[in-house]
């Protein structure tokens, strides 16, 4: 009787563990396969955690400020409409990349690339405001 009880208990424990193991199997279907980083290991490389909400919010505010500067400069005639069009197009490109990347969550590398693009856009706005030639570039 005791052997029967032990085998029933063992079978129950085994059956209870099977669904838990199956649940963990589905976690590797995400974008970066769970906690795996780009090197293919779980050592917590650069891609383990993305930027904070505050950092992403700050990046969006900076992009908004750049777009406002473009609009204001074009309205005042500091840059030509052609220059403003090119700068707006680049700002829209950065905003679309930010939106697309944000759907699945930003990795540290994606965030850094977007940060560089916003900084380059800010620099281009400053250069276009100073050149006074009415041409892009």
N, C-alpha and C positions, 0 to 999 in steps of 0.2 A: 504494500500500500504506500509505503514511504517512497519507493522508487517511482511509482506512478505520480505521486504528488510532485516530486522533484522534476520529472520530465515535463509535466504540465506547466510548472512554474518556469522552467527553462524555455519552453516553447512560447509562453506568454511574453516573457522578457524579450525574446528574439523578435517576435512579431511586433512588439511595441517599438523596437529600435529601427525596424525597416522603414517605416514612414519618415522618421526623423532623418535617416540617411538620404532618402529620396529628396527631401526638401532641400538639403544642402547641395545636392547635385545641380539644381536649377539656378543657383546663384552664379554660375560661371557663364551665363549667356549674355551678360551685360556688355557694355562698351569696352571696358578694360578687363573683363573676366574677373570680376570681384576685386580682390586686393592685389592682383597681379599688376606690376608696373611694366613699363615698356621694355625693360631688360628681360622680362620673362620670369622674374622671381618675386618673392614676397618680402624682400628686404626693406621695403618702404623707401624707394628711391624718390626722385623728384616728382613723380606723378601720384604719389599716395594721397595727398590732400590738395584740393584746389584752393583758390583764394576765398577769403571770407566774404560775407555779404556786404560788409562795409567797403571792402576794397573794390568790389564790382560796382557798387553804388557810386563810389568816388570816380571810377573810370567813366561811368555814364554821365556824371555831372561835368567832368572835364570835356567830354565829347560835346555835350550841350553848350558849354561855354565857347568852344571852338566854333560851333555852328552859329552861335549868336554873334561872335566877332566877325565871321565871314559876312553875315547878313548886314551888320552895322557898317562894315567897311565898304561893302558894295553900295549901300544906300547913301553913304556920305561921298562916294566917288573916289575913295582912297585906292580901291582896286577896281578893275574893269569888270563888267558883267561876265565877260569870257573867263577871266581869272576866277571869279566867284563861282561860276558854273563848274569849273574843274575841281575847285576845292570842295564844293558841296557834293559832287559826285564821289570824291574820295571819302568824305565824311559818311555818306550813305553806305558806301562799301564797308567801312569799318563797323557801322551800326548793324548792318545785315550779318556780318561775320560774328559779331557779339551775340546777336539774337540766335543765330543758328547754333553756335557753340554752347550757348546757355541752355538749350533744350535738354541736352544730356548731362549738363554740368560741366563747368570749365575745369580743365586740368591746369596745373601750374604753368606748363609750357604754353598752352593756348592763351592764358591770361597775360603772360609776359609778351607774347607776340602782339596781342591787341594793345597792350600798353605802349610798345614801341611804335605801332602804327599811329596811335593818338599823338604821341610825342612828335613824330615826323610831320603829322598834319599841322600841329601847332607851330612847328618850325617853318613849314611852307607858308602859313598865313603870315608870320612875321616877315619872311623874305618878300612875299608879294606886296605887302604893305610898304616896304622900303624901296622897292625897285623903281616905281613910278613910270614904268614903260607901257603898261596896259596890255602886256602879253604874258601868257603863262610861261613858267619856267625860268 
